[in-house]
Amino acid sequence: LPPDAVDEGRFSATNREVLTLDVPLNDTGSAGLGISVKGKTTDSPTVGQTPTDLGIYIKSIIHGGAAAKDDRLRVNDQLLMINNDSLLDKSNAVAMETLRRAMMSDGQCGGSIRLVVARK
């Protein structure tokens, strides 16, 4: 998490625990990390106004994937950082692409992926 992120108001840590997790990807085969994610947005208050992206959250954890075997990620954890890539101030589409790229590069070499998550 960038040190200035909380100071600049890009992330509110109120009542939230921030965890750094190194999730091993070996022995998971095609299941990969094994999470399903969703992008949260604000409700559009007026017609024609674009909703604001609020981040990427874990929607479900898939049995047999690295996350299920590791057993530390939880549904509704917010992904803040993937390896050294911050997801703060990125659109949900860019954040999802960052996760896909990390899985393609790290998953192929059987290493691990570092996730920084926020949990209520």
MOPAC internal coordinates of N, CA, C and O (Angstrom, degrees):
PM7 1SCF
backbone

  N    0.0000 0     0.00 0     0.00 0    0    0    0
  C    1.4548 1     0.00 0     0.00 0    1    0    0
  C    1.5164 1   107.52 1     0.00 0    2    1    0
  O    1.2310 1   120.07 1   -54.17 1    3    2    1
  N    1.3256 1   117.46 1   125.83 1    3    2    1
  C    1.4602 1   118.23 1   179.97 1    5    3    2
  C    1.5237 1   110.14 1   -58.83 1    6    5    3
  O    1.2310 1   120.06 1   -41.97 1    7    6    5
  N    1.3439 1   117.49 1   138.03 1    7    6    5
  C    1.4649 1   120.09 1  -174.58 1    9    7    6
  C    1.5161 1   113.62 1   -60.54 1   10    9    7
  O    1.2310 1   120.31 1   152.11 1   11   10    9
  N    1.3464 1   117.01 1   -27.89 1   11   10    9
  C    1.4582 1   119.53 1  -177.58 1   13   11   10
  C    1.5234 1   112.84 1   -89.21 1   14   13   11
  O    1.2310 1   119.46 1   177.74 1   15   14   13
  N    1.3178 1   118.64 1    -2.26 1   15   14   13
  C    1.4637 1   121.73 1  -173.86 1   17   15   14
  C    1.5238 1   112.24 1   -60.81 1   18   17   15
  O    1.2310 1   120.25 1   135.22 1   19   18   17
  N    1.3247 1   117.13 1   -44.78 1   19   18   17
  C    1.4517 1   119.74 1  -179.16 1   21   19   18
  C    1.5242 1   109.96 1   -70.87 1   22   21   19
  O    1.2310 1   120.16 1   139.22 1   23   22   21
  N    1.3467 1   117.31 1   -40.78 1   23   22   21
  C    1.4516 1   121.13 1  -178.89 1   25   23   22
  C    1.5210 1   111.98 1   -61.50 1   26   25   23
  O    1.2310 1   120.02 1   143.02 1   27   26   25
  N    1.3245 1   117.57 1   -36.98 1   27   26   25
  C    1.4616 1   121.32 1  -177.26 1   29   27   26
  C    1.5211 1   112.05 1   -85.63 1   30   29   27
  O    1.2310 1   120.13 1   180.00 1   31   30   29
  N    1.3276 1   117.36 1     0.00 1   31   30   29
  C    1.4444 1   120.41 1   176.30 1   33   31   30
  C    1.5149 1   114.67 1    79.70 1   34   33   31
  O    1.2310 1   119.55 1  -167.26 1   35   34   33
  N    1.3318 1   118.46 1    12.74 1   35   34   33
  C    1.4584 1   120.30 1   179.92 1   37   35   34
  C    1.5189 1   111.56 1   -77.57 1   38   37   35
  O    1.2310 1   120.30 1   164.00 1   39   38   37
  N    1.3108 1   117.03 1   -16.00 1   39   38   37
  C    1.4528 1   121.30 1   179.60 1   41   39   38
  C    1.5110 1   108.59 1  -147.13 1   42   41   39
  O    1.2310 1   120.99 1   -49.97 1   43   42   41
  N    1.3021 1   115.72 1   130.03 1   43   42   41
  C    1.4561 1   120.53 1   177.77 1   45   43   42
  C    1.5219 1   109.23 1  -103.77 1   46   45   43
  O    1.2310 1   120.81 1   -61.63 1   47   46   45
  N    1.3093 1   116.05 1   118.37 1   47   46   45
  C    1.4636 1   121.03 1  -178.48 1   49   47   46
  C    1.5279 1   112.01 1   -91.25 1   50   49   47
  O    1.2310 1   120.07 1  -171.82 1   51   50   49
  N    1.3344 1   117.47 1     8.18 1   51   50   49
  C    1.4506 1   120.82 1  -178.89 1   53   51   50
  C    1.5241 1   110.49 1   -59.04 1   54   53   51
  O    1.2310 1   120.87 1   -54.39 1   55   54   53
  N    1.3276 1   115.95 1   125.61 1   55   54   53
  C    1.4631 1   123.17 1   179.35 1   57   55   54
  C    1.5294 1   113.10 1    55.76 1   58   57   55
  O    1.2310 1   120.06 1  -151.80 1   59   58   57
  N    1.3238 1   117.50 1    28.20 1   59   58   57
  C    1.4588 1   120.52 1   179.81 1   61   59   58
  C    1.5174 1   109.85 1  -131.05 1   62   61   59
  O    1.2310 1   121.69 1   -38.85 1   63   62   61
  N    1.3091 1   114.38 1   141.15 1   63   62   61
  C    1.4553 1   121.40 1   176.59 1   65   63   62
  C    1.5262 1   107.69 1   -97.65 1   66   65   63
  O    1.2310 1   120.30 1   -47.16 1   67   66   65
  N    1.3367 1   117.03 1   132.84 1   67   66   65
  C    1.4595 1   121.51 1   177.29 1   69   67   66
  C    1.5213 1   108.26 1  -105.07 1   70   69   67
  O    1.2310 1   120.55 1   -55.78 1   71   70   69
  N    1.3362 1   116.56 1   124.22 1   71   70   69
  C    1.4565 1   122.49 1  -176.18 1   73   71   70
  C    1.5216 1   110.36 1  -122.31 1   74   73   71
  O    1.2310 1   120.88 1   -38.38 1   75   74   73
  N    1.3319 1   115.93 1   141.62 1   75   74   73
  C    1.4645 1   121.76 1   171.89 1   77   75   74
  C    1.5218 1   107.19 1  -108.89 1   78   77   75
  O    1.2310 1   121.27 1   -58.32 1   79   78   77
  N    1.3303 1   115.18 1   121.68 1   79   78   77
  C    1.4571 1   120.83 1  -175.42 1   81   79   78
  C    1.5177 1   110.54 1  -125.37 1   82   81   79
  O    1.2310 1   120.43 1   -51.70 1   83   82   81
  N    1.3305 1   116.78 1   128.30 1   83   82   81
  C    1.4589 1   121.76 1   171.77 1   85   83   82
  C    1.5261 1   106.38 1   -99.08 1   86   85   83
  O    1.2310 1   121.01 1   -70.58 1   87   86   85
  N    1.3198 1   115.68 1   109.42 1   87   86   85
  C    1.4609 1   121.27 1  -175.01 1   89   87   86
  C    1.5285 1   108.90 1  -100.43 1   90   89   87
  O    1.2310 1   119.61 1   -64.42 1   91   90   89
  N    1.3266 1   118.34 1   115.58 1   91   90   89
  C    1.4703 1   120.72 1   179.04 1   93   91   90
  C    1.5242 1   110.87 1   -68.45 1   94   93   91
  O    1.2310 1   121.04 1   -42.51 1   95   94   93
  N    1.3290 1   115.62 1   137.49 1   95   94   93
  C    1.4601 1   120.90 1  -178.18 1   97   95   94
  C    1.5220 1   113.14 1  -104.61 1   98   97   95
  O    1.2310 1   120.02 1   174.97 1   99   98   97
  N    1.3271 1   117.57 1    -5.03 1   99   98   97
  C    1.4635 1   118.95 1  -177.66 1  101   99   98
  C    1.5220 1   110.68 1   -69.99 1  102  101   99
  O    1.2310 1   120.91 1   -26.78 1  103  102  101
  N    1.3228 1   115.87 1   153.22 1  103  102  101
  C    1.4628 1   123.89 1   177.80 1  105  103  102
  C    1.5257 1   114.65 1    66.66 1  106  105  103
  O    1.2310 1   119.36 1  -163.88 1  107  106  105
  N    1.3367 1   118.83 1    16.12 1  107  106  105
  C    1.4584 1   119.09 1   178.44 1  109  107  106
  C    1.5170 1   111.15 1  -104.11 1  110  109  107
  O    1.2310 1   120.00 1   173.74 1  111  110  109
  N    1.3236 1   117.60 1    -6.26 1  111  110  109
  C    1.4541 1   120.99 1   177.77 1  113  111  110
  C    1.5118 1   112.36 1    55.85 1  114  113  111
  O    1.2310 1   121.00 1    43.04 1  115  114  113
  N    1.3219 1   115.69 1  -136.96 1  115  114  113
  C    1.4571 1   120.06 1  -176.25 1  117  115  114
  C    1.5221 1   112.65 1   -75.19 1  118  117  115
  O    1.2310 1   119.37 1   170.40 1  119  118  117
  N    1.3431 1   118.81 1    -9.60 1  119  118  117
  C    1.4612 1   120.88 1  -179.99 1  121  119  118
  C    1.5227 1   111.44 1   -69.11 1  122  121  119
  O    1.2310 1   120.28 1   156.57 1  123  122  121
  N    1.3314 1   117.06 1   -23.43 1  123  122  121
  C    1.4644 1   120.34 1   177.85 1  125  123  122
  C    1.5098 1   112.28 1    59.58 1  126  125  123
  O    1.2310 1   120.93 1    36.19 1  127  126  125
  N    1.3477 1   115.82 1  -143.81 1  127  126  125
  C    1.4587 1   120.99 1   179.88 1  129  127  126
  C    1.5285 1   110.22 1   -66.05 1  130  129  127
  O    1.2310 1   120.36 1   144.46 1  131  130  129
  N    1.3046 1   116.92 1   -35.54 1  131  130  129
  C    1.4622 1   120.33 1   174.52 1  133  131  130
  C    1.5082 1   114.83 1    75.74 1  134  133  131
  O    1.2310 1   120.77 1  -136.26 1  135  134  133
  N    1.3241 1   116.13 1    43.74 1  135  134  133
  C    1.4564 1   119.20 1   173.58 1  137  135  134
  C    1.5243 1   108.32 1  -127.79 1  138  137  135
  O    1.2310 1   121.37 1   -29.86 1  139  138  137
  N    1.3033 1   114.98 1   150.14 1  139  138  137
  C    1.4529 1   122.24 1   170.75 1  141  139  138
  C    1.5208 1   105.45 1  -109.84 1  142  141  139
  O    1.2310 1   120.29 1   -47.14 1  143  142  141
  N    1.3241 1   117.05 1   132.86 1  143  142  141
  C    1.4675 1   120.15 1  -176.10 1  145  143  142
  C    1.5207 1   110.65 1  -119.15 1  146  145  143
  O    1.2310 1   121.53 1   -20.15 1  147  146  145
  N    1.3212 1   114.68 1   159.85 1  147  146  145
  C    1.4631 1   121.09 1   177.13 1  149  147  146
  C    1.5196 1   108.40 1  -137.21 1  150  149  147
  O    1.2310 1   120.91 1   -33.95 1  151  150  149
  N    1.2978 1   115.86 1   146.05 1  151  150  149
  C    1.4632 1   121.41 1   174.79 1  153  151  150
  C    1.5133 1   109.30 1   -94.23 1  154  153  151
  O    1.2310 1   120.51 1   -49.92 1  155  154  153
  N    1.3116 1   116.62 1   130.08 1  155  154  153
  C    1.4619 1   120.54 1   176.52 1  157  155  154
  C    1.5194 1   109.12 1   -98.72 1  158  157  155
  O    1.2310 1   121.27 1   -36.17 1  159  158  157
  N    1.3249 1   115.18 1   143.83 1  159  158  157
  C    1.4643 1   121.36 1   177.66 1  161  159  158
  C    1.5220 1   108.98 1  -134.61 1  162  161  159
  O    1.2310 1   121.49 1   -17.51 1  163  162  161
  N    1.3335 1   114.76 1   162.49 1  163  162  161
  C    1.4588 1   119.58 1   173.42 1  165  163  162
  C    1.5121 1   108.12 1   -74.16 1  166  165  163
  O    1.2310 1   120.62 1   -24.09 1  167  166  165
  N    1.3064 1   116.43 1   155.91 1  167  166  165
  C    1.4527 1   119.63 1   171.66 1  169  167  166
  C    1.5155 1   107.28 1   -73.90 1  170  169  167
  O    1.2310 1   120.47 1   -38.56 1  171  170  169
  N    1.3023 1   116.70 1   141.44 1  171  170  169
  C    1.4617 1   121.01 1   179.75 1  173  171  170
  C    1.5289 1   108.47 1   -74.87 1  174  173  171
  O    1.2310 1   120.21 1   -67.72 1  175  174  173
  N    1.3656 1   117.21 1   112.28 1  175  174  173
  C    1.4627 1   119.64 1  -173.96 1  177  175  174
  C    1.5368 1   113.38 1   -70.50 1  178  177  175
  O    1.2310 1   119.38 1   151.06 1  179  178  177
  N    1.3226 1   118.78 1   -28.94 1  179  178  177
  C    1.4561 1   120.74 1   179.71 1  181  179  178
  C    1.5181 1   109.27 1  -133.66 1  182  181  179
  O    1.2310 1   121.33 1   -26.57 1  183  182  181
  N    1.3090 1   115.06 1   153.43 1  183  182  181
  C    1.4569 1   120.74 1  -178.82 1  185  183  182
  C    1.5255 1   109.68 1   -59.93 1  186  185  183
  O    1.2310 1   121.09 1   -46.17 1  187  186  185
  N    1.3261 1   115.53 1   133.83 1  187  186  185
  C    1.4587 1   120.03 1   178.01 1  189  187  186
  C    1.5118 1   114.78 1    89.09 1  190  189  187
  O    1.2310 1   119.92 1   170.05 1  191  190  189
  N    1.3177 1   117.75 1    -9.95 1  191  190  189
  C    1.4639 1   120.55 1   179.36 1  193  191  190
  C    1.5215 1   109.12 1   -88.23 1  194  193  191
  O    1.2310 1   120.40 1   -43.45 1  195  194  193
  N    1.3193 1   116.84 1   136.55 1  195  194  193
  C    1.4593 1   121.94 1  -178.08 1  197  195  194
  C    1.5228 1   110.47 1   -79.99 1  198  197  195
  O    1.2310 1   120.01 1   -47.45 1  199  198  197
  N    1.3438 1   117.60 1   132.55 1  199  198  197
  C    1.4724 1   119.47 1   175.76 1  201  199  198
  C    1.5298 1   110.77 1   -63.35 1  202  201  199
  O    1.2310 1   120.48 1   -26.58 1  203  202  201
  N    1.3191 1   116.70 1   153.42 1  203  202  201
  C    1.4542 1   122.90 1   178.53 1  205  203  202
  C    1.5207 1   109.48 1   -97.09 1  206  205  203
  O    1.2310 1   120.37 1   -46.10 1  207  206  205
  N    1.3377 1   116.90 1   133.90 1  207  206  205
  C    1.4586 1   121.07 1   177.08 1  209  207  206
  C    1.5274 1   109.95 1   -69.05 1  210  209  207
  O    1.2310 1   120.96 1   -45.49 1  211  210  209
  N    1.3261 1   115.76 1   134.51 1  211  210  209
  C    1.4701 1   121.63 1  -178.72 1  213  211  210
  C    1.5135 1   113.27 1  -112.11 1  214  213  211
  O    1.2310 1   119.73 1  -179.70 1  215  214  213
  N    1.3369 1   118.13 1     0.30 1  215  214  213
  C    1.4468 1   120.13 1   176.14 1  217  215  214
  C    1.5094 1   113.27 1   123.06 1  218  217  215
  O    1.2310 1   121.98 1    -6.14 1  219  218  217
  N    1.3342 1   113.82 1   173.86 1  219  218  217
  C    1.4565 1   122.56 1  -178.68 1  221  219  218
  C    1.5303 1   108.47 1  -106.43 1  222  221  219
  O    1.2310 1   121.04 1   -49.43 1  223  222  221
  N    1.3258 1   115.62 1   130.57 1  223  222  221
  C    1.4561 1   122.56 1  -176.94 1  225  223  222
  C    1.5286 1   110.08 1  -124.24 1  226  225  223
  O    1.2310 1   120.65 1   -27.97 1  227  226  225
  N    1.3175 1   116.37 1   152.03 1  227  226  225
  C    1.4595 1   120.84 1   176.44 1  229  227  226
  C    1.5243 1   108.59 1   -76.74 1  230  229  227
  O    1.2310 1   121.24 1   -58.65 1  231  230  229
  N    1.3324 1   115.23 1   121.35 1  231  230  229
  C    1.4693 1   122.01 1   179.68 1  233  231  230
  C    1.5223 1   111.03 1   -88.56 1  234  233  231
  O    1.2310 1   120.59 1   138.94 1  235  234  233
  N    1.3381 1   116.48 1   -41.06 1  235  234  233
  C    1.4583 1   119.94 1   177.68 1  237  235  234
  C    1.5234 1   109.67 1  -157.10 1  238  237  235
  O    1.2310 1   121.23 1   -20.22 1  239  238  237
  N    1.3046 1   115.25 1   159.78 1  239  238  237
  C    1.4668 1   122.57 1   177.88 1  241  239  238
  C    1.5275 1   106.88 1  -115.64 1  242  241  239
  O    1.2310 1   121.08 1   -55.60 1  243  242  241
  N    1.3262 1   115.54 1   124.40 1  243  242  241
  C    1.4534 1   122.04 1  -172.06 1  245  243  242
  C    1.5364 1   110.82 1   -88.96 1  246  245  243
  O    1.2310 1   121.40 1   -51.72 1  247  246  245
  N    1.3165 1   114.93 1   128.28 1  247  246  245
  C    1.4627 1   121.19 1   179.67 1  249  247  246
  C    1.5317 1   110.11 1   -57.61 1  250  249  247
  O    1.2310 1   120.53 1   -47.22 1  251  250  249
  N    1.3218 1   116.58 1   132.78 1  251  250  249
  C    1.4579 1   121.54 1   178.44 1  253  251  250
  C    1.5147 1   114.37 1    94.83 1  254  253  251
  O    1.2310 1   120.32 1   166.69 1  255  254  253
  N    1.3173 1   116.99 1   -13.31 1  255  254  253
  C    1.4662 1   120.75 1   178.52 1  257  255  254
  C    1.5151 1   111.54 1   -83.27 1  258  257  255
  O    1.2310 1   121.15 1    -9.20 1  259  258  257
  N    1.3233 1   115.41 1   170.80 1  259  258  257
  C    1.4673 1   120.72 1  -178.10 1  261  259  258
  C    1.5267 1   112.15 1   -60.67 1  262  261  259
  O    1.2310 1   119.80 1   141.32 1  263  262  261
  N    1.3305 1   117.98 1   -38.68 1  263  262  261
  C    1.4664 1   120.86 1  -179.13 1  265  263  262
  C    1.5245 1   111.10 1   -64.43 1  266  265  263
  O    1.2310 1   120.15 1   139.87 1  267  266  265
  N    1.3300 1   117.32 1   -40.13 1  267  266  265
  C    1.4700 1   120.48 1   178.93 1  269  267  266
  C    1.5249 1   110.50 1   -66.43 1  270  269  267
  O    1.2310 1   120.43 1   138.25 1  271  270  269
  N    1.3234 1   116.78 1   -41.75 1  271  270  269
  C    1.4711 1   120.08 1  -179.94 1  273  271  270
  C    1.5209 1   111.28 1   -68.07 1  274  273  271
  O    1.2310 1   120.52 1   142.35 1  275  274  273
  N    1.3384 1   116.61 1   -37.65 1  275  274  273
  C    1.4646 1   121.17 1   179.55 1  277  275  274
  C    1.5300 1   111.08 1   -70.95 1  278  277  275
  O    1.2310 1   120.33 1   142.89 1  279  278  277
  N    1.3273 1   116.98 1   -37.11 1  279  278  277
  C    1.4736 1   124.36 1   173.47 1  281  279  278
  C    1.5333 1   115.17 1    65.62 1  282  281  279
  O    1.2310 1   119.68 1  -152.39 1  283  282  281
  N    1.3187 1   118.22 1    27.61 1  283  282  281
  C    1.4671 1   119.07 1   176.64 1  285  283  282
  C    1.5223 1   113.02 1  -112.15 1  286  285  283
  O    1.2310 1   119.45 1   153.42 1  287  286  285
  N    1.3228 1   118.65 1   -26.58 1  287  286  285
  C    1.4597 1   121.09 1   177.51 1  289  287  286
  C    1.5247 1   109.33 1   -74.91 1  290  289  287
  O    1.2310 1   120.56 1   -30.82 1  291  290  289
  N    1.3244 1   116.54 1   149.18 1  291  290  289
  C    1.4583 1   122.14 1  -179.11 1  293  291  290
  C    1.5317 1   109.84 1  -129.85 1  294  293  291
  O    1.2310 1   121.28 1   -28.53 1  295  294  293
  N    1.3269 1   115.16 1   151.47 1  295  294  293
  C    1.4568 1   120.57 1   172.19 1  297  295  294
  C    1.5339 1   107.88 1   -57.51 1  298  297  295
  O    1.2310 1   120.68 1   -41.56 1  299  298  297
  N    1.3212 1   116.30 1   138.44 1  299  298  297
  C    1.4738 1   125.92 1  -178.65 1  301  299  298
  C    1.5209 1   113.97 1    78.64 1  302  301  299
  O    1.2310 1   119.06 1  -176.27 1  303  302  301
  N    1.3398 1   119.41 1     3.73 1  303  302  301
  C    1.4654 1   119.60 1   168.77 1  305  303  302
  C    1.5273 1   107.52 1   -64.12 1  306  305  303
  O    1.2310 1   120.55 1   -41.79 1  307  306  305
  N    1.3300 1   116.55 1   138.21 1  307  306  305
  C    1.4633 1   120.68 1   175.73 1  309  307  306
  C    1.5266 1   108.95 1   -93.31 1  310  309  307
  O    1.2310 1   120.46 1   -51.17 1  311  310  309
  N    1.3269 1   116.73 1   128.83 1  311  310  309
  C    1.4656 1   120.78 1   176.18 1  313  311  310
  C    1.5222 1   108.82 1   -79.32 1  314  313  311
  O    1.2310 1   120.44 1   -60.64 1  315  314  313
  N    1.3367 1   116.77 1   119.36 1  315  314  313
  C    1.4623 1   121.98 1  -179.94 1  317  315  314
  C    1.5164 1   111.99 1  -102.56 1  318  317  315
  O    1.2310 1   120.62 1   147.73 1  319  318  317
  N    1.3294 1   116.43 1   -32.27 1  319  318  317
  C    1.4565 1   121.14 1  -176.80 1  321  319  318
  C    1.5227 1   108.71 1  -151.50 1  322  321  319
  O    1.2310 1   121.19 1   -39.21 1  323  322  321
  N    1.3337 1   115.34 1   140.79 1  323  322  321
  C    1.4593 1   122.06 1   175.55 1  325  323  322
  C    1.5151 1   106.67 1  -122.25 1  326  325  323
  O    1.2310 1   120.58 1   -60.90 1  327  326  325
  N    1.3323 1   116.50 1   119.10 1  327  326  325
  C    1.4628 1   122.14 1  -170.59 1  329  327  326
  C    1.5264 1   107.27 1    51.52 1  330  329  327
  O    1.2310 1   118.25 1    60.89 1  331  330  329
  N    1.3077 1   120.94 1  -119.11 1  331  330  329
  C    1.4657 1   120.10 1   179.83 1  333  331  330
  C    1.5152 1   112.67 1  -105.35 1  334  333  331
  O    1.2310 1   120.15 1  -164.44 1  335  334  333
  N    1.3264 1   117.31 1    15.56 1  335  334  333
  C    1.4639 1   121.73 1  -178.13 1  337  335  334
  C    1.5234 1   110.46 1  -101.43 1  338  337  335
  O    1.2310 1   120.86 1   -66.14 1  339  338  337
  N    1.3250 1   115.97 1   113.86 1  339  338  337
  C    1.4538 1   120.91 1   176.54 1  341  339  338
  C    1.5277 1   109.44 1   -72.54 1  342  341  339
  O    1.2310 1   120.81 1   -38.71 1  343  342  341
  N    1.3222 1   116.06 1   141.29 1  343  342  341
  C    1.4549 1   121.30 1   176.21 1  345  343  342
  C    1.5232 1   111.98 1   -99.70 1  346  345  343
  O    1.2310 1   120.65 1   176.03 1  347  346  345
  N    1.3151 1   116.36 1    -3.97 1  347  346  345
  C    1.4569 1   120.57 1   179.08 1  349  347  346
  C    1.5239 1   109.73 1   -67.21 1  350  349  347
  O    1.2310 1   120.88 1   -39.14 1  351  350  349
  N    1.3111 1   115.93 1   140.86 1  351  350  349
  C    1.4698 1   123.59 1  -179.70 1  353  351  350
  C    1.5236 1   112.97 1    65.49 1  354  353  351
  O    1.2310 1   119.62 1  -164.25 1  355  354  353
  N    1.3274 1   118.33 1    15.75 1  355  354  353
  C    1.4591 1   121.07 1   175.19 1  357  355  354
  C    1.5220 1   108.36 1  -107.40 1  358  357  355
  O    1.2310 1   120.87 1   -31.12 1  359  358  357
  N    1.3056 1   115.93 1   148.88 1  359  358  357
  C    1.4617 1   118.95 1   176.36 1  361  359  358
  C    1.5252 1   108.70 1   -66.51 1  362  361  359
  O    1.2310 1   120.84 1   -19.38 1  363  362  361
  N    1.3116 1   116.00 1   160.62 1  363  362  361
  C    1.4627 1   119.64 1   178.68 1  365  363  362
  C    1.5183 1   110.66 1   -60.87 1  366  365  363
  O    1.2310 1   119.93 1   143.08 1  367  366  365
  N    1.3294 1   117.74 1   -36.92 1  367  366  365
  C    1.4731 1   120.52 1  -179.81 1  369  367  366
  C    1.5239 1   110.69 1   -63.82 1  370  369  367
  O    1.2310 1   120.06 1   136.57 1  371  370  369
  N    1.3276 1   117.49 1   -43.43 1  371  370  369
  C    1.4680 1   121.41 1   179.41 1  373  371  370
  C    1.5303 1   109.84 1   -67.27 1  374  373  371
  O    1.2310 1   119.95 1   140.45 1  375  374  373
  N    1.3179 1   117.71 1   -39.55 1  375  374  373
  C    1.4664 1   121.20 1   178.81 1  377  375  374
  C    1.5299 1   110.83 1   -63.00 1  378  377  375
  O    1.2310 1   120.07 1   138.35 1  379  378  377
  N    1.3306 1   117.48 1   -41.65 1  379  378  377
  C    1.4596 1   121.10 1   178.68 1  381  379  378
  C    1.5255 1   110.30 1   -64.65 1  382  381  379
  O    1.2310 1   120.07 1   140.53 1  383  382  381
  N    1.3280 1   117.47 1   -39.47 1  383  382  381
  C    1.4576 1   121.07 1   178.57 1  385  383  382
  C    1.5244 1   110.75 1   -66.67 1  386  385  383
  O    1.2310 1   119.78 1   143.57 1  387  386  385
  N    1.3178 1   118.02 1   -36.43 1  387  386  385
  C    1.4612 1   122.39 1   176.83 1  389  387  386
  C    1.5298 1   109.96 1   -61.06 1  390  389  387
  O    1.2310 1   120.20 1   136.98 1  391  390  389
  N    1.3268 1   117.23 1   -43.02 1  391  390  389
  C    1.4667 1   121.11 1   177.98 1  393  391  390
  C    1.5284 1   110.50 1   -64.55 1  394  393  391
  O    1.2310 1   119.97 1   136.87 1  395  394  393
  N    1.3242 1   117.65 1   -43.13 1  395  394  393
  C    1.4726 1   120.79 1   179.47 1  397  395  394
  C    1.5297 1   111.25 1   -61.29 1  398  397  395
  O    1.2310 1   120.65 1   134.96 1  399  398  397
  N    1.3294 1   116.36 1   -45.04 1  399  398  397
  C    1.4776 1   120.48 1   179.68 1  401  399  398
  C    1.5147 1   111.15 1   -62.37 1  402  401  399
  O    1.2310 1   120.05 1   137.47 1  403  402  401
  N    1.3191 1   117.51 1   -42.53 1  403  402  401
  C    1.4666 1   121.27 1  -179.74 1  405  403  402
  C    1.5178 1   110.40 1   -63.11 1  406  405  403
  O    1.2310 1   120.38 1   139.57 1  407  406  405
  N    1.3097 1   116.87 1   -40.43 1  407  406  405
  C    1.4615 1   120.20 1   180.00 1  409  407  406
  C    1.5239 1   111.01 1   -68.22 1  410  409  407
  O    1.2310 1   120.02 1   142.45 1  411  410  409
  N    1.3068 1   117.56 1   -37.55 1  411  410  409
  C    1.4642 1   120.46 1  -179.76 1  413  411  410
  C    1.5194 1   110.95 1   -66.83 1  414  413  411
  O    1.2310 1   120.35 1   136.58 1  415  414  413
  N    1.3264 1   116.93 1   -43.42 1  415  414  413
  C    1.4666 1   119.03 1  -177.32 1  417  415  414
  C    1.5243 1   112.26 1   -77.77 1  418  417  415
  O    1.2310 1   119.75 1   133.32 1  419  418  417
  N    1.3247 1   118.07 1   -46.68 1  419  418  417
  C    1.4601 1   121.00 1  -177.19 1  421  419  418
  C    1.5199 1   112.06 1   -78.93 1  422  421  419
  O    1.2310 1   120.21 1   145.88 1  423  422  421
  N    1.3304 1   117.20 1   -34.12 1  423  422  421
  C    1.4515 1   120.73 1  -178.70 1  425  423  422
  C    1.5127 1   112.55 1   -66.77 1  426  425  423
  O    1.2310 1   120.25 1   148.16 1  427  426  425
  N    1.3237 1   117.13 1   -31.84 1  427  426  425
  C    1.4560 1   120.39 1  -178.70 1  429  427  426
  C    1.5223 1   111.90 1   -72.10 1  430  429  427
  O    1.2310 1   119.92 1   150.29 1  431  430  429
  N    1.3152 1   117.75 1   -29.71 1  431  430  429
  C    1.4636 1   119.48 1  -178.11 1  433  431  430
  C    1.5305 1   111.60 1   -93.58 1  434  433  431
  O    1.2310 1   120.13 1   179.54 1  435  434  433
  N    1.3457 1   117.36 1    -0.46 1  435  434  433
  C    1.4625 1   119.95 1   175.30 1  437  435  434
  C    1.5094 1   114.23 1    70.34 1  438  437  435
  O    1.2310 1   119.97 1  -155.98 1  439  438  437
  N    1.3201 1   117.67 1    24.02 1  439  438  437
  C    1.4550 1   121.15 1  -178.89 1  441  439  438
  C    1.5133 1   112.32 1   -87.30 1  442  441  439
  O    1.2310 1   121.27 1    48.25 1  443  442  441
  N    1.3113 1   115.18 1  -131.75 1  443  442  441
  C    1.4608 1   120.23 1   178.22 1  445  443  442
  C    1.5247 1   107.85 1  -138.32 1  446  445  443
  O    1.2310 1   121.58 1   -14.30 1  447  446  445
  N    1.3001 1   114.59 1   165.70 1  447  446  445
  C    1.4527 1   120.79 1   177.64 1  449  447  446
  C    1.5239 1   107.48 1  -122.77 1  450  449  447
  O    1.2310 1   120.38 1   -44.39 1  451  450  449
  N    1.3197 1   116.89 1   135.61 1  451  450  449
  C    1.4653 1   121.42 1   179.42 1  453  451  450
  C    1.5208 1   108.43 1   -98.13 1  454  453  451
  O    1.2310 1   121.48 1   -56.18 1  455  454  453
  N    1.3143 1   114.78 1   123.82 1  455  454  453
  C    1.4450 1   121.38 1   179.18 1  457  455  454
  C    1.5152 1   109.43 1  -119.88 1  458  457  455
  O    1.2310 1   120.57 1   -45.25 1  459  458  457
  N    1.3183 1   116.52 1   134.75 1  459  458  457
  C    1.4524 1   121.24 1   169.72 1  461  459  458
  C    1.5211 1   105.34 1  -108.58 1  462  461  459
  O    1.2310 1   120.88 1   -56.75 1  463  462  461
  N    1.3300 1   115.92 1   123.25 1  463  462  461
  C    1.4627 1   121.15 1  -176.09 1  465  463  462
  C    1.5212 1   110.20 1  -127.16 1  466  465  463
  O    1.2310 1   121.51 1   -24.46 1  467  466  465
  N    1.3315 1   114.72 1   155.54 1  467  466  465
  C    1.4626 1   121.71 1   173.19 1  469  467  466
  C    1.5183 1   107.29 1  -112.85 1  470  469  467
  O    1.2310 1   121.23 1   -42.53 1  471  470  469
  N    1.3158 1   115.25 1   137.47 1  471  470  469
  C    1.4681 1   120.93 1  -176.55 1  473  471  470
  C    1.5059 1   109.23 1  -133.14 1  474  473  471
  O    1.2310 1   120.63 1   -42.47 1  475  474  473
  N    1.3336 1   116.40 1   137.53 1  475  474  473
  C    1.4797 1   121.17 1   175.23 1  477  475  474
  C    1.4978 1   110.21 1   -83.25 1  478  477  475
  O    1.2310 1   120.10 1   180.00 1  479  478  477

